């Protein structure tokens, strides 16, 4: 639970708890349909591609490219005020075209162009909650 004035915390549910447990282990895991083998993110009860009902979390590389991003200069949520300016990004993960994850963009100047930049997951400790996935630049060819 978040405390007023602090950065809001995610609220795990039975559907999302395996995701957060994976983050606590330092691994990015995404649901994958047992029927069509497509990855599904954000978490769903049923596969939006084939309707399958068996979606298990599987570890992914955490590598991808920035699809779009924005830099926040004036946050509207009090818990983010001390972080500004900060950049958040949609990242297309390399495991599947269209598979996107959202997170902060660390280690890159706020406001600098980042579309197409190769990134990798980096976990940030959210006080009172635990690690959350963000992304940092990676050099081409790094594994």
PLY file of the C-alpha trace (Angstrom):
ply
format ascii 1.0
element vertex 143
property float x
property float y
property float z
element edge 142
property int vertex1
property int vertex2
end_header
0.00 0.00 0.00
1.23 3.47 -0.84
1.61 6.20 1.76
0.20 9.66 0.86
2.92 11.81 -0.73
5.10 8.81 -1.63
5.47 7.29 -5.06
2.48 5.00 -5.71
3.11 1.28 -5.48
1.76 -1.39 -7.80
-1.03 -3.47 -6.27
-0.37 -7.14 -7.10
-3.40 -9.31 -7.81
-3.56 -13.09 -8.19
-3.10 -12.50 -11.95
-0.04 -10.23 -11.60
1.68 -11.66 -8.50
3.84 -14.09 -10.57
5.10 -11.09 -12.55
6.11 -9.23 -9.38
7.61 -12.38 -7.84
9.78 -12.71 -10.93
10.85 -9.07 -10.62
11.84 -9.74 -7.00
14.11 -12.49 -8.36
15.66 -10.05 -10.86
13.98 -11.61 -13.89
11.49 -10.12 -16.34
8.75 -12.66 -17.03
5.84 -12.28 -19.43
2.77 -14.47 -19.88
2.91 -16.88 -22.81
-0.02 -18.79 -24.28
0.38 -22.57 -24.26
-1.82 -22.86 -27.37
-0.46 -20.30 -29.85
2.87 -19.62 -28.05
2.41 -15.84 -28.30
3.54 -13.63 -25.45
0.82 -11.55 -23.78
1.49 -8.31 -21.91
-0.16 -6.76 -19.93
-1.41 -9.85 -18.03
-4.70 -11.34 -19.17
-6.95 -14.22 -18.08
-7.23 -15.46 -21.69
-5.03 -15.11 -24.72
-6.19 -12.14 -26.81
-4.77 -13.81 -29.95
-6.34 -17.28 -29.86
-8.62 -17.29 -26.80
-6.54 -19.94 -25.03
-6.90 -20.08 -21.27
-3.47 -21.42 -20.32
-1.08 -18.50 -19.91
2.04 -19.14 -17.84
4.76 -16.65 -17.03
8.07 -17.26 -18.82
11.37 -15.45 -18.44
12.30 -13.17 -21.34
15.62 -11.56 -22.17
14.58 -8.04 -21.16
16.28 -6.75 -24.32
14.52 -4.60 -26.87
14.30 -1.22 -28.56
12.57 1.98 -27.53
9.40 2.47 -29.61
8.35 5.78 -28.07
9.14 7.82 -24.97
8.30 11.00 -23.15
10.09 13.10 -20.59
8.06 14.26 -17.62
9.01 17.71 -16.35
5.94 18.45 -14.23
4.55 15.32 -12.56
0.96 15.44 -11.41
1.42 12.76 -8.74
3.19 14.09 -5.61
5.38 10.99 -5.19
7.07 11.65 -8.55
7.91 15.34 -7.95
11.45 14.65 -6.73
12.24 12.52 -9.79
11.57 15.14 -12.48
12.71 15.39 -15.12
12.46 11.68 -15.91
11.79 9.68 -19.05
9.37 6.78 -19.48
9.38 4.54 -22.53
7.52 1.82 -24.38
10.02 -0.87 -25.30
9.39 -3.55 -27.92
10.98 -6.72 -26.54
13.01 -8.83 -28.94
11.04 -12.01 -28.26
8.05 -11.05 -30.42
7.04 -8.21 -32.75
4.55 -5.96 -30.95
5.44 -7.28 -27.47
5.90 -4.11 -25.46
6.81 -3.33 -21.88
6.69 0.04 -20.13
9.23 1.49 -17.75
11.53 4.31 -16.87
14.50 5.00 -19.11
17.60 5.14 -16.92
21.09 6.36 -17.81
19.95 8.46 -20.76
19.66 12.26 -20.64
16.05 13.37 -20.08
14.65 14.83 -23.28
17.29 13.26 -25.54
16.05 11.26 -28.53
15.80 7.54 -27.79
13.49 5.98 -30.44
15.16 2.87 -31.83
17.77 2.77 -29.05
18.65 -0.75 -27.88
17.89 -1.22 -24.18
17.85 -3.89 -21.51
15.82 -4.32 -18.37
17.21 -2.85 -15.14
15.38 -3.30 -11.86
14.87 -0.26 -9.64
14.09 -0.68 -5.96
10.81 1.04 -5.11
10.96 1.68 -1.34
8.24 -0.15 0.53
7.48 -2.39 -2.46
10.53 -3.97 -4.08
12.08 -4.06 -7.54
10.22 -2.72 -10.56
11.38 -3.03 -14.16
12.93 -0.05 -15.91
15.26 0.03 -18.92
18.80 1.27 -19.59
20.73 1.72 -22.83
22.81 -1.18 -24.10
25.45 -1.14 -26.76
24.76 -2.94 -30.03
26.18 -6.44 -29.86
25.91 -6.75 -26.03
24.15 -9.87 -24.85
0 1
1 2
2 3
3 4
4 5
5 6
6 7
7 8
8 9
9 10
10 11
11 12
12 13
13 14
14 15
15 16
16 17
17 18
18 19
19 20
20 21
21 22
22 23
23 24
24 25
25 26
26 27
27 28
28 29
29 30
30 31
31 32
32 33
33 34
34 35
35 36
36 37
37 38
38 39
39 40
40 41
41 42
42 43
43 44
44 45
45 46
46 47
47 48
48 49
49 50
50 51
51 52
52 53
53 54
54 55
55 56
56 57
57 58
58 59
59 60
60 61
61 62
62 63
63 64
64 65
65 66
66 67
67 68
68 69
69 70
70 71
71 72
72 73
73 74
74 75
75 76
76 77
77 78
78 79
79 80
80 81
81 82
82 83
83 84
84 85
85 86
86 87
87 88
88 89
89 90
90 91
91 92
92 93
93 94
94 95
95 96
96 97
97 98
98 99
99 100
100 101
101 102
102 103
103 104
104 105
105 106
106 107
107 108
108 109
109 110
110 111
111 112
112 113
113 114
114 115
115 116
116 117
117 118
118 119
119 120
120 121
121 122
122 123
123 124
124 125
125 126
126 127
127 128
128 129
129 130
130 131
131 132
132 133
133 134
134 135
135 136
136 137
137 138
138 139
139 140
140 141
141 142
